[in-house]
Structures are given as C-alpha cells and as structure tokens.
Amino acid sequence: MGALLAMEACKPEPTATIGDPFDNFEGMLGQWELSGFLQLDDQSPLFEQRDLTQFYTGDGIVPMTLSLEESGSYSVAIEKGLNYFGAQGIWDLDDKERPTAILFYPSDDMGNTTDTLSYALGRVVRPHDLNLDVELTRNCDGTDIVTYTFRFDRIQ
C-alpha cells in the first residue's frame, strides 16, 4: 500500500494548458448553406429517417442560405422549399455558455417580431467548425411525431 502511495506522489504535474474556451455565439456567426434536410419519424419503432434534401435543391437552384450576424440579426435566402425560419429577424442562443438550442424571432417588414422559434442544436458549433445541424421536433398533444434536421455547411 505504501508503494502505491509513493508511486502516485511521484507523478509529474501536467504543465500544458487547455486554452481559452470557445465563444459559442461567435461559432455560429457567418453564412450557412443548406446541404441536407432529413425527416425522422418519431412514432416508427424503426425510427425511419428519410432524406428530403431534394425538396430544397435542384438544377439551377441556389440552396437555402442562413446568415447569422454578430448584431444578432439573421436573414434567410430561399428559392425552393418551405422556410421554417422566417425571412429575417433576431437570433440568439438559449444559453451562452452551454447552448442546447438556437432561437429565432422572425420579424415582418416593419421590424415587429411575429413569432418565437426554438430549434435544438445537434452540437455546439465552434468558430472553426464547418457544419451546423439544427432540429425541429413537431409534436401533437405532447407526443413527438416528427423531427426535421437541417444540415448546413459554412460558406463564409
């Protein structure tokens, strides 16, 4: 027993630093282009997932672009498919240090907020990450029915 304690006491102390934590808000900034749109049937025992990207893409169609600005504003450019985010508005994270969701507050042409939309984050996005997944779960009477996953690639 004494030998174990002596060996434990002789372990060198780590000298390297982990570094500064990433700014979660900063990691989200930029332009994001839709690269995938998936639908998960939450009621299926097999959790069937369908790739529905073709509803947003096509020959000569520019994929949906989501722009997240440092000012907290956002805009969406879309040529094909449903816009689940609103054309413009304000965005934020539910928690700056440990975000689990991105919040969108779409606004009309006069700048009046028209809704509050919350999408789960697939993971925290760091400033050097190239992918962003956001998930929208639809439910009926408190039961999850379907989850849509929007997959974006950073283009700027």
C-alpha positions as CSV (number, residue, x, y, z in Angstrom):
1,M,0.0,0.0,0.0
2,G,2.8,2.4,0.8
3,A,4.5,1.7,-2.5
4,L,1.3,2.7,-4.3
5,L,1.1,6.0,-2.5
6,A,4.8,6.6,-3.2
7,M,4.2,5.9,-6.9
8,E,1.2,8.2,-7.0
9,A,3.0,11.0,-5.4
10,C,5.8,10.9,-8.0
11,K,3.6,11.5,-11.0
12,P,4.5,14.7,-12.8
13,E,2.0,17.6,-12.7
14,P,0.6,18.5,-16.1
15,T,2.1,21.7,-17.4
16,A,0.2,22.3,-20.6
17,T,-2.9,24.5,-20.7
18,I,-6.1,23.6,-22.4
19,G,-6.6,27.1,-23.7
20,D,-9.3,29.6,-23.7
21,P,-12.9,28.3,-24.1
22,F,-14.5,29.0,-27.5
23,D,-17.2,31.7,-27.8
24,N,-20.3,29.7,-28.6
25,F,-22.1,32.8,-30.1
26,E,-19.1,33.6,-32.3
27,G,-19.0,30.0,-33.6
28,M,-22.5,30.4,-35.0
29,L,-21.7,33.6,-37.0
30,G,-21.5,33.6,-40.7
31,Q,-23.3,32.3,-43.8
32,W,-24.6,28.7,-43.8
33,E,-25.8,26.9,-46.9
34,L,-28.3,24.0,-46.6
35,S,-26.7,20.7,-47.5
36,G,-29.2,18.3,-46.2
37,F,-32.8,18.1,-44.9
38,L,-33.8,14.9,-43.1
39,Q,-37.1,13.7,-41.6
40,L,-37.2,11.3,-38.7
41,D,-40.5,9.5,-37.9
42,D,-40.5,9.6,-34.1
43,Q,-43.5,7.3,-34.0
44,S,-41.9,4.5,-36.0
45,P,-40.4,1.7,-33.9
46,L,-37.5,1.6,-36.5
47,F,-37.0,5.4,-36.3
48,E,-37.2,5.7,-40.0
49,Q,-35.2,8.6,-41.4
50,R,-35.8,10.0,-44.9
51,D,-33.5,12.3,-46.9
52,L,-35.8,15.0,-48.3
53,T,-33.0,17.3,-49.4
54,Q,-34.4,17.3,-53.0
55,F,-37.3,19.5,-51.8
56,Y,-34.7,22.3,-51.3
57,T,-32.3,21.6,-54.1
58,G,-32.4,21.1,-57.9
59,D,-30.7,22.1,-61.1
60,G,-30.0,25.8,-61.2
61,I,-31.4,26.3,-57.7
62,V,-29.3,28.0,-55.1
63,P,-29.7,26.1,-51.8
64,M,-31.2,27.9,-48.8
65,T,-28.8,30.2,-47.1
66,L,-29.0,31.2,-43.4
67,S,-26.9,34.3,-42.4
68,L,-26.3,34.8,-38.7
69,E,-24.9,38.3,-37.9
70,E,-22.9,39.5,-34.9
71,S,-25.5,42.1,-34.3
72,G,-28.0,39.3,-33.5
73,S,-29.9,39.7,-36.8
74,Y,-30.4,36.9,-39.3
75,S,-31.8,36.5,-42.8
76,V,-32.8,33.6,-45.0
77,A,-32.5,33.4,-48.7
78,I,-34.5,30.6,-50.2
79,E,-35.6,29.7,-53.8
80,K,-37.2,26.3,-53.2
81,G,-38.8,24.5,-50.2
82,L,-40.6,25.7,-47.1
83,N,-38.9,28.4,-45.0
84,Y,-39.2,27.2,-41.3
85,F,-37.1,30.2,-40.0
86,G,-38.8,33.3,-41.3
87,A,-37.2,35.6,-43.9
88,Q,-35.4,37.9,-41.3
89,G,-35.3,38.7,-37.6
90,I,-33.3,38.3,-34.5
91,W,-31.5,35.2,-33.4
92,D,-29.9,34.1,-30.1
93,L,-28.8,31.0,-28.1
94,D,-30.8,29.7,-25.2
95,D,-27.6,29.7,-23.0
96,K,-24.4,31.4,-24.0
97,E,-22.2,29.0,-22.1
98,R,-23.9,25.7,-22.7
99,P,-26.3,26.2,-25.6
100,T,-28.8,23.4,-26.5
101,A,-31.0,25.5,-28.8
102,I,-30.9,28.4,-31.3
103,L,-33.8,30.8,-31.0
104,F,-35.2,32.7,-33.9
105,Y,-37.5,35.7,-33.6
106,P,-38.8,36.4,-37.1
107,S,-40.0,39.9,-37.9
108,D,-42.2,41.5,-40.5
109,D,-41.1,44.2,-42.9
110,M,-41.8,46.8,-40.2
111,G,-39.4,45.1,-37.8
112,N,-42.2,43.7,-35.5
113,T,-41.5,40.3,-34.0
114,T,-44.0,37.8,-35.3
115,D,-43.1,34.5,-33.6
116,T,-40.6,32.7,-31.4
117,L,-38.9,29.6,-32.9
118,S,-36.7,27.2,-31.0
119,Y,-34.5,24.6,-32.7
120,A,-32.3,22.1,-30.9
121,L,-28.6,22.2,-31.8
122,G,-27.1,19.0,-33.0
123,R,-23.9,20.1,-31.2
124,V,-22.2,23.3,-30.2
125,V,-20.5,25.0,-33.2
126,R,-17.1,26.4,-32.7
127,P,-15.6,29.2,-34.8
128,H,-13.6,26.7,-36.9
129,D,-16.4,24.1,-37.4
130,L,-17.8,23.8,-40.9
131,N,-21.2,22.2,-40.1
132,L,-24.3,23.2,-38.3
133,D,-27.2,20.9,-37.5
134,V,-30.5,22.3,-36.2
135,E,-33.5,20.1,-35.3
136,L,-37.2,21.0,-35.3
137,T,-39.4,18.5,-33.5
138,R,-43.2,18.6,-34.1
139,N,-45.5,17.2,-31.6
140,C,-49.2,16.5,-31.1
141,D,-50.7,16.5,-27.6
142,G,-47.2,16.3,-26.0
143,T,-46.0,13.4,-28.1
144,D,-43.2,13.8,-30.6
145,I,-44.4,13.0,-34.1
146,V,-41.6,14.0,-36.5
147,T,-38.2,15.6,-36.3
148,Y,-36.7,17.7,-39.1
149,T,-32.9,18.0,-39.2
150,F,-31.5,20.9,-41.3
151,R,-27.8,20.4,-42.1
152,F,-25.9,23.4,-43.1
153,D,-22.3,23.9,-44.3
154,R,-20.4,27.1,-43.5
155,I,-19.7,29.1,-46.7
156,Q,-18.4,32.2,-45.0
